[in-house]
Amino acid sequence: MKNKYIILVLSITFLNSCAPKLVGTWTVQKYQRVTPGEQGTTLSNIGTMTFNKDYTGNKQLDYTVLSIEQSDSAPFTWSTTESYITIEGDDSEISKTWIFLENKNKSQKWKSTDGENNVQTLELIKE
């Protein structure tokens, strides 16, 4: 019985190891999109993402690219492993699996691709 309890505690600790770092509201300090051979796009302070303990969240992102205003405000669900975070929700550039480049209590840096040779990077700072 004691071994089952230890295994359960270790499993819960491992599965939730990244979660406490993410819970809270984060400012999206930098969003960058780069396509090899083309000029990239870098946007600063485009809004916030809130991560709740129950693995739900909400994003409030507003930005302008090439004089076109974009708004990305919607709820989402999220999950993590030691190396990845997955955002699921509406059809958004944010909704996908990201690689943790940096996973700290006050700062996050993620990287992903969109299947079309575009590389995206997000940098978040905890509010």
N, C-alpha and C positions, 0 to 999 in steps of 0.2 A: 504494500500500500504506500509506503514511504517513497519508493522509487517512482511510482505513478505520479505522486504529488510533485516530486522534483522535476520530472519530465514535463508536466503540465506548466509549472512555473517557468521553466526555461523556454518552452515553446511560446508562451504568451510574451515573455520578455523579448525574444528574438523577433517575433512578428510585429511588435509595437515599437521596436527600437528607433525607428525613424519618425514615427507618428508624433511624439511629444515635441520634437523640434519644429514641426510644421504647424501645429495647432496655434491659431491666432490670425491676425491680419497682417498682410505683407504688402508693401509698396513695390510695384513692378518698376524698379529703378531704370532698367535697360532692357529693351527688346531689340534684337539684331537679327536680320535676315540676310544671308549671303548666298549668292549663286556664283559658282566658279566662272571666271571670265567676265563677270559683270560687276557693276558698281553695287555695293550692298546698301541696305537701309538700316539705320540705327535710330531708335526712338528712345527718349528718356521720360521717366515719370509718367507713365501712361495710365496709371490707375492702381487698383488694389485687388488682391485675392485673399479671401478669408477661408481658412481650413478649420473645420469643426472636429471635435473629438469623435463624433459618430461617422466620420469619413464622408461627410457631405461638405459642401462649400459654396461660395458665391464669388463671381468675378464682376468687377466694375471697371472695364477698360475702355478708354476713349482716346483716340489718336487720329492724326491726319497723315496720309501718305499720298504724295503727288497731288495735293490739293483736294483729296477725297477724304471726307470725315468718316471714321469708322467708330462704331460703338459695339462693344462685346460685353453685355451684362446678362448673366444667366447663372442659375445654380448648376452644380456639378457634383459628381462623386469622385473620390480619389482613393488610391491604394499605393503602398510603397513596399519596396524590398530594400536591401542594403544599398543597391546600386541604381535603382530606378524608381520613378514616380509615374503613375498613370492617372491622367485626368480624363474622365468620361462625362459627356454631356451633349450639348448641342453641337452643330457643325461649326467648329471654331478652330482657328490655328493653334489654340492652346490645348484642345482636346486630343490627346495622344499620349504615348509613352515617351518620357524624357529620361536622359541619363544624368545622374547627379555628378556634376564636376566639382561642386562644393556643397556640403550639407552641414551647415553650422546652425547654432541656436539663433543667431541674429542675421545671418546672411545665407543665401542659397544661390547657386549658379547651376543652370540646367542647359542641356544641349539636345537637339533632336533634328530629324530631317522630315521632309514632307512627301517623300517618294518621288519627287521631281528634281532631285539634285540640289535642293535648297536646304541650307543648314540654318537652323534657328537657335538662338541663345537667349535665355531669360536670366536676369539678375534680379533677385528680390531682397529687400531689406525689411526686417521685422519692425513694425510700428510700436 
